[in-house]
Structures are given as C-alpha cells and as structure tokens.
Amino acid sequence: MKPLLLFSAVLLSATISAQDDTTWKEPSKESQAYHKFRQHLSYPPYSYDKINEIVRKQVVTDSDDNLVMKDKAYNELFPREKFTYIMIHGETYSQNCDAMPPIQDEQTKIFGHLPDVFNEFNWSERQAKFLADNRDSVMVWIRECVSKNYHIGVNFKLAIQQINATEMIPFIIKTYKMKQKDNDLLTLLMLLMKDNSYPPFLSSASYKKLYGDNSNYQDFILATKANRELIIKRATDFYNGLKN
C-alpha cells in the first residue's frame, strides 16, 4: 500500500491551488447550483413550526446587534427544541469581511473550510455550551435527521465539528459514499483530523496548503478520485487509531 499512498500524496500536492482570480466572473450554472447546495441547512423536525414562530416573536436585538431569544422563552424549550433552535438560528453577530468574487467550478473543489452557516451570525456561548453539554444526544439527533434524506446540511456539519464528534466519522463516510456529491463532507473529515492534531494529516501537503501560514479561507484541492480516496483513507485510519 505504501507506493499507492505516496503516489496519491504526489497527486494531492500537484492539484492544490488557491482561488487566485480576483475578477468578478459569472460561474457556470453547475457551479452556481453546487454553491446553493453547499449552503443548504438541515431542518430538524423537532417542533420546527413552533420554534420558527418563537424565533419570529421572541428573538430581540441587543446592544451589540446580536439576535437573541429571550431567556424565559429559551429556558422553557425542551432539549430537542433547543437543538432545532440552534440549528436554524445563530445568536451572535459577527461582521464578515468584504465580499469575495464568485468561486468558479465550485463542484470540482474540496475546500479547507466549511461555508458560513448564518451569514453574519454565529452560535452564541450558550448555544455552543448546549451542544457540548448534550454531545451524545446531538449525535443521535443528527443521525435521526440525516437518515430521512441522507443529507448533512452545513449546520449539521458545523455542529459535528463543534462537538468534535470523531465517533461519527464512519457515518460521515457512509453518507458521502451514497451520492459522492457533497465534497464538504470530505472537508469535515479533514477538519476533524486537523482539530485532533492527527500526525499523518498534519505532515501532509494538503494540510500545509489548506491550513498553513500562507493559506486562506477559500483554499482548496481538486476533487479528483485520488484526493477523495486519500482523504477517506486517512480519516478511516485516524478513526481506527482512536478505537485502539
């Protein structure tokens, strides 16, 4: 297997590049469709209509432009309802950088980072704490939701990274292999390896290009067969090592 891995690593290194073109150019229809696909949220079914209505009526703007649910309404939610709330609404305002040019041929790329979930908002401290405190339940709820349509939305991906759910690596790989379309699932695998300082990944060419000192948010590797298989193999080895 070593010669194959070395050959794959060379392919990875050769295909890594950044989004260097700063000109505004209309992406292809396929690229635009994939861009929308990457932005899709997964909507938990747990009291969704109720939570959506509460968001409209009980979320207020504070002095820092955060959009926060009133404490009384938040504290009255059941755990699954809080999960639904967190998956559809980020409370903390975080202004984005200047707009970037559209990404060309987005469907052919594996990015180093996940797309933004709530545009200029992120999860607040209490929302992040809930996910961490209910880590096992969050993994169960995500599995339940994904089993209905086999799609892991960007909010679920971020939640998996947020709680460092390395136990879900086989589930992520299985879901990816069903359609082999969602390259952000491969991004998620790389983020889990990065966040857990997995040595074979930290020493790889892909890590240096995607997360090194000279990297940027839009850096990517091409979604070639060799690159996809190498990411899955590394993630599988990482998971198996955790079990041992």
C-alpha positions as CSV (number, residue, x, y, z in Angstrom):
1,M,0.0,0.0,0.0
2,K,2.9,2.4,0.6
3,P,3.6,3.1,-3.1
4,L,-0.1,3.9,-3.7
5,L,-0.2,6.3,-0.8
6,L,3.0,8.1,-1.9
7,F,1.6,8.4,-5.4
8,S,-1.7,9.7,-4.1
9,A,0.2,12.2,-2.0
10,V,2.0,13.5,-5.1
11,L,-1.3,13.9,-6.8
12,L,-2.6,15.9,-3.8
13,S,0.3,18.2,-3.8
14,A,0.1,18.7,-7.6
15,T,-3.6,19.6,-7.5
16,I,-3.7,22.0,-4.6
17,S,-4.3,25.6,-5.5
18,A,-5.9,28.8,-4.2
19,Q,-8.8,30.9,-5.5
20,D,-6.3,33.4,-7.0
21,D,-8.6,35.1,-9.6
22,T,-9.9,38.3,-8.1
23,T,-12.0,39.3,-11.1
24,W,-15.8,39.1,-11.0
25,K,-16.9,36.4,-13.4
26,E,-20.3,34.6,-13.5
27,P,-19.9,31.0,-12.6
28,S,-21.4,28.2,-14.7
29,K,-24.9,27.0,-13.9
30,E,-23.5,23.8,-12.5
31,S,-21.2,25.8,-10.2
32,Q,-24.0,28.1,-9.0
33,A,-26.2,25.0,-8.3
34,Y,-23.5,23.4,-6.2
35,H,-22.9,26.7,-4.4
36,K,-26.5,26.7,-3.3
37,F,-26.3,23.0,-2.4
38,R,-23.4,23.8,-0.1
39,Q,-25.4,26.5,1.7
40,H,-28.4,24.2,2.5
41,L,-29.4,23.8,6.1
42,S,-30.8,20.7,7.6
43,Y,-34.1,21.5,9.4
44,P,-34.7,19.3,12.5
45,P,-38.3,18.1,12.7
46,Y,-38.5,18.5,16.5
47,S,-41.2,21.2,17.0
48,Y,-39.9,23.1,13.9
49,D,-43.0,25.2,13.3
50,K,-43.2,26.1,17.0
51,I,-39.5,27.1,17.1
52,N,-39.8,29.1,13.9
53,E,-42.7,31.1,15.3
54,I,-40.8,31.7,18.6
55,V,-37.8,33.0,16.6
56,R,-40.1,35.5,14.9
57,K,-41.7,36.7,18.1
58,Q,-39.2,36.1,20.9
59,V,-35.8,37.0,19.3
60,V,-34.7,40.5,20.1
61,T,-31.7,42.7,19.1
62,D,-29.4,43.6,21.9
63,S,-26.9,46.5,22.1
64,D,-24.3,44.5,20.2
65,D,-26.6,43.7,17.3
66,N,-27.0,40.1,18.4
67,L,-30.3,38.4,17.8
68,V,-31.1,36.6,21.0
69,M,-34.1,34.6,22.1
70,K,-35.5,35.9,25.4
71,D,-34.2,33.9,28.4
72,K,-37.7,32.9,29.5
73,A,-38.7,31.5,26.1
74,Y,-35.3,29.8,25.7
75,N,-35.4,28.2,29.2
76,E,-38.8,26.8,28.5
77,L,-37.7,24.8,25.5
78,F,-37.2,21.1,25.7
79,P,-33.7,19.8,24.8
80,R,-34.7,18.7,21.2
81,E,-36.4,22.1,20.7
82,K,-33.2,23.9,21.7
83,F,-31.4,21.7,19.2
84,T,-33.8,22.8,16.5
85,Y,-33.4,26.5,17.5
86,I,-29.7,26.3,17.4
87,M,-29.6,24.6,14.0
88,I,-31.8,27.3,12.4
89,H,-30.5,30.4,14.2
90,G,-27.2,31.9,15.3
91,E,-27.5,34.5,18.0
92,T,-24.1,36.2,17.9
93,Y,-23.4,38.9,15.3
94,S,-20.1,38.7,13.6
95,Q,-19.5,41.0,10.7
96,N,-18.0,39.3,7.6
97,C,-15.1,40.5,5.5
98,D,-15.6,42.2,2.2
99,A,-17.4,40.2,-0.4
100,M,-15.2,37.8,-2.4
101,P,-15.5,37.1,-6.1
102,P,-17.7,34.1,-7.0
103,I,-16.0,30.8,-7.0
104,Q,-15.6,29.2,-10.3
105,D,-16.2,25.4,-10.9
106,E,-17.1,25.0,-7.2
107,Q,-18.3,21.5,-7.8
108,T,-14.8,20.4,-8.7
109,K,-13.2,21.5,-5.4
110,I,-12.7,20.3,-1.8
111,F,-12.3,23.3,0.4
112,G,-10.3,23.6,3.6
113,H,-13.2,25.2,5.4
114,L,-17.0,24.9,5.6
115,P,-19.3,27.7,4.2
116,D,-20.7,30.2,6.6
117,V,-23.9,28.9,8.2
118,F,-25.8,32.0,9.2
119,N,-24.1,34.7,7.1
120,E,-23.1,37.4,9.6
121,F,-24.1,35.4,12.7
122,N,-22.6,32.6,14.7
123,W,-23.7,30.5,17.6
124,S,-23.6,32.3,20.9
125,E,-21.8,31.0,24.1
126,R,-25.0,29.5,25.5
127,Q,-25.7,27.8,22.2
128,A,-22.2,26.3,21.9
129,K,-22.5,25.2,25.6
130,F,-25.7,23.4,24.9
131,L,-24.2,21.4,22.0
132,A,-21.2,20.5,24.2
133,D,-23.3,19.6,27.3
134,N,-25.6,17.4,25.1
135,R,-22.9,16.0,22.9
136,D,-24.2,12.4,22.8
137,S,-27.8,13.5,22.2
138,V,-26.7,15.9,19.4
139,M,-25.1,13.0,17.6
140,V,-28.3,10.9,17.9
141,W,-30.4,13.7,16.7
142,I,-28.2,14.4,13.7
143,R,-28.3,10.7,12.7
144,E,-32.1,10.6,13.1
145,C,-32.5,13.6,10.8
146,V,-30.0,12.6,8.2
147,S,-31.5,9.1,7.9
148,K,-34.6,10.6,6.4
149,N,-32.8,12.2,3.3
150,Y,-29.1,11.3,3.6
151,H,-28.0,14.9,3.5
152,I,-25.9,16.5,6.2
153,G,-26.6,20.2,6.0
154,V,-23.9,22.8,6.6
155,N,-25.3,23.5,10.1
156,F,-25.1,19.8,11.0
157,K,-21.5,19.7,9.6
158,L,-20.6,22.7,11.8
159,A,-22.2,21.1,14.8
160,I,-20.2,17.9,14.3
161,Q,-17.0,19.9,14.2
162,Q,-18.1,22.0,17.2
163,I,-18.6,19.0,19.4
164,N,-15.6,17.1,17.9
165,A,-17.8,14.2,17.0
166,T,-15.0,11.8,15.8
167,E,-17.3,8.9,16.6
168,M,-19.4,10.0,13.5
169,I,-16.5,9.5,11.0
170,P,-17.8,6.2,9.7
171,F,-21.3,7.7,9.4
172,I,-19.9,10.8,7.5
173,I,-18.0,8.5,5.1
174,K,-21.1,6.2,4.6
175,T,-23.3,9.3,3.9
176,Y,-20.7,10.7,1.4
177,K,-20.4,7.4,-0.5
178,M,-24.2,7.2,-1.1
179,K,-24.0,10.0,-3.7
180,Q,-20.4,11.1,-3.8
181,K,-21.6,14.7,-4.4
182,D,-21.1,16.6,-1.1
183,N,-17.4,17.4,-1.0
184,D,-17.9,19.4,2.2
185,L,-18.2,16.1,3.9
186,L,-14.6,15.5,2.9
187,T,-13.8,19.0,4.3
188,L,-15.4,17.9,7.5
189,L,-13.2,14.8,7.7
190,M,-10.1,17.0,7.2
191,L,-11.3,19.4,9.9
192,L,-11.7,16.6,12.4
193,M,-8.2,15.3,11.7
194,K,-6.8,18.9,11.9
195,D,-8.7,19.7,15.2
196,N,-7.4,16.5,16.8
197,S,-3.8,17.0,15.5
198,Y,-3.6,13.7,13.6
199,P,0.1,13.5,12.8
200,P,-0.1,11.9,9.3
201,F,-2.5,14.7,8.2
202,L,-0.5,17.5,9.9
203,S,2.5,16.4,7.9
204,S,0.7,16.1,4.6
205,A,1.0,18.6,1.7
206,S,-2.8,19.1,1.8
207,Y,-2.6,20.3,5.4
208,K,0.2,22.8,4.7
209,K,-1.7,24.3,1.7
210,L,-5.1,24.4,3.3
211,Y,-4.2,25.3,6.9
212,G,-0.6,26.5,6.8
213,D,0.7,30.0,7.4
214,N,0.1,31.1,3.8
215,S,-3.4,29.6,3.5
216,N,-6.7,31.5,3.2
217,Y,-10.4,30.7,3.7
218,Q,-11.1,29.8,0.1
219,D,-8.1,27.5,-0.5
220,F,-9.0,24.1,-2.0
221,I,-7.7,20.9,-3.5
222,L,-9.3,19.4,-6.6
223,A,-11.9,16.7,-6.1
224,T,-10.0,14.1,-8.1
225,K,-10.6,10.4,-7.4
226,A,-7.2,10.1,-5.9
227,N,-7.7,13.0,-3.5
228,R,-11.1,11.8,-2.4
229,E,-9.9,8.3,-1.7
230,L,-6.8,9.6,0.2
231,I,-8.9,11.8,2.5
232,I,-11.3,8.9,3.3
233,K,-8.4,6.5,3.9
234,R,-6.6,9.0,6.2
235,A,-9.9,9.6,8.1
236,T,-10.6,5.9,8.4
237,D,-7.0,5.3,9.7
238,F,-7.5,8.2,12.2
239,Y,-10.8,6.7,13.4
240,N,-9.4,3.2,13.8
241,G,-6.5,4.6,15.8
242,L,-8.9,6.3,18.1
243,K,-10.7,3.0,18.7
244,N,-7.4,1.3,19.5
